[in-house]
Amino acid sequence: EFGLQLYLRRVREAVVSTQSTGMVDAVKEAGLNAHYMVQPLGFWTPDAGVQGFIDLPEFPFALEARIMTRFDMARYAREAWDAGIRFIGGCCGYEPYHIRAVSEELSAERGGYLPANCSKWGACLAKHTKPWVRNRSNREYWENLNPSTGRPFSASLSKPSQWGITAGDDLLKQHTEETTEAELEAGTKFLIAKHKGRGCVC
């Protein structure tokens, strides 16, 4: 652990000292050898707070409407590869089709391997019975699609709960004792009132 912390400190110092525009270039300029990996969420969370997606009012049981499409993941995989990252995985919210999208997008870099029954960019739709669906069997269509949630009047963003910043909110302060039923009830009422009118009831 100490070795990793020391290495990461050297990476940060390299980024600062070289005024590099990117971590990969800074590490190269500093003469360090590195293998980069990413393990992102499978959710869109542009409105997350300081503690990430756990600050969102939908966490953890109502995040499904935020799930990335397989085509979002293909684009992410390409950008990650182009940034020098060679280990691309997934964390919370990832599904098998996300990993398939990584495999399909980077097939050329992986020796041309494609998973069985490849459906890259919806190519299989060319055989669909409906002509308007057949016209979706290409990359251009899916790259330019702006998917809808299908939820009438749903908010595009949420207001993070900011559980990590609790100064002034006695109900949200953490303590070592088990949370009482009264505290839970009061906290729920507090949060509902806090988010009322913001497109979300947490």
Salt bridges, closest charged atoms under 4 A:
GLU13 OE2 - ARG9 NH1 2.87
ASP47 OD2 - ARG66 NH2 2.79
GLU58 OE2 - ARG66 NH2 3.44
ASP72 OD1 - ARG75 NH2 3.14
GLU104 OE2 - ARG100 NH1 3.67
GLU105 OE2 - ARG78 NE 2.99
GLU105 OE2 - ARG139 NH2 3.29
GLU109 OE2 - ARG78 NH1 2.70
GLU143 OE2 - ARG139 NE 3.03
ASP170 OD1 - LYS173 NZ 3.43
GLU177 OE1 - HIS175 ND1 3.28
GLU183 OE2 - HIS175 NE2 3.26
GLU185 OE2 - LYS189 NZ 3.40
